[in-house]
Amino acid sequence: MTDNLDKEEIIFQSRFSKEEVREFFKKDTKFYHTMNINGIKTENTRTSSEYQKWISQVIPNDLTGKKILDVGCADGFYSFLCEKRNASRILAIDQEGFDKHKTIAESGTKVNVNYFELFKKLLDSKVEYRKLDVYDIDLLKETFDFILFFGVYYHIENLISVLKKIHSVVNDSVFLSGHILESENPIMYYYDQSDPTKHGSAGEFAPIVASPQCLINIAKSICGFKNAELVDTISMPYERTYPHFFSDSNVGKIGLFKFSK
Ligand SMILES: C[S@@+](CC[C@H](N)C(=O)[O-])C[C@H]1O[C@@H](n2cnc3c(N)ncnc32)[C@H](O)[C@@H]1O
């Protein structure tokens, strides 16, 4: 992990008072993202502000006039960050809908996806949300300068077809993050999802995980991206033992990538 990352926390501003924000955050549930609004932070979150900051290093600081697609947006932290960085249009999509107070099983934790709407309201945000599966992004009939594809690739069984679709709707670059296999070789691991007893309870592990070189080869040789690079890696920020670990350590790695046209 790069150590020259600035550690300053990303703080969003809201017209609501600190007390009002605190009241909104009190609701007893699990947020996916850490949000710091007017200095008040969500607690009980799946990802930390440090981790989100690490991911955010790959997104340009000035997005003036840029169009962004955030795939698998969850609570929307990265979409709201792009708005803060002056993007002109942001479309956030997720296969989960926010119409009901619905919870999804996300790697063993319950995530209330309705918090996207709460953050949107607190921030007076213009980010547009649509319930859409990434397999259908070609139906949008729209192109985007940058596409955020954070924490999603390992959920996608037909990754090549999806990355080809992403290539067809992106003008500049896609930023991707996700679990990686620690190997120099271009390899991919498919879990046997048919037998939950093998790899923990059903849905506990995403269907695939790939090595960095495998993702890079898919991006460049198969999907047509001109450049594909591994920007950085980080040890998995939460305790987890995945069956695909080869090494002695139980610490997995997450990779951060940039694929450009
Ligand atoms: C591990 S979370 C990552 C959330 C967020 N992008 C981040 O990095 O913090 C994966 C998200 O992707 C969504 N997702 C999974 N498969 C998807 C698909 N086929 N189409 C759209 N969204 C999907 C899930 O609903 C979930 O919100």
The ligand as a Gaussian input file, in Angstrom:
#p B3LYP/6-31G(d) Opt

LIG

0 1
 C      -19.193000      -5.634000      -2.077000
 S      -20.466000      -4.461000      -2.428000
 C      -19.478000      -3.067000      -2.946000
 C      -20.191000      -1.747000      -2.751000
 C      -19.418000      -0.521000      -3.226000
 N      -19.234000      -0.508000      -4.676000
 C      -18.088000      -0.437000      -2.537000
 O      -17.064000      -0.783000      -3.154000
 O      -18.040000      -0.033000      -1.368000
 C      -21.143000      -5.079000      -3.944000
 C      -22.338000      -4.295000      -4.457000
 O      -22.543000      -4.662000      -5.802000
 C      -23.904000      -4.937000      -6.022000
 N      -23.968000      -5.909000      -7.127000
 C      -23.579000      -7.212000      -7.119000
 N      -23.812000      -7.781000      -8.319000
 C      -24.348000      -6.815000      -9.105000
 C      -24.830000      -6.794000     -10.445000
 N      -24.814000      -7.885000     -11.208000
 N      -25.314000      -5.625000     -10.940000
 C      -25.361000      -4.511000     -10.167000
 N      -24.942000      -4.476000      -8.889000
 C      -24.443000      -5.612000      -8.350000
 C      -24.407000      -5.484000      -4.677000
 O      -25.814000      -5.338000      -4.557000
 C      -23.634000      -4.614000      -3.691000
 O      -24.310000      -3.421000      -3.388000

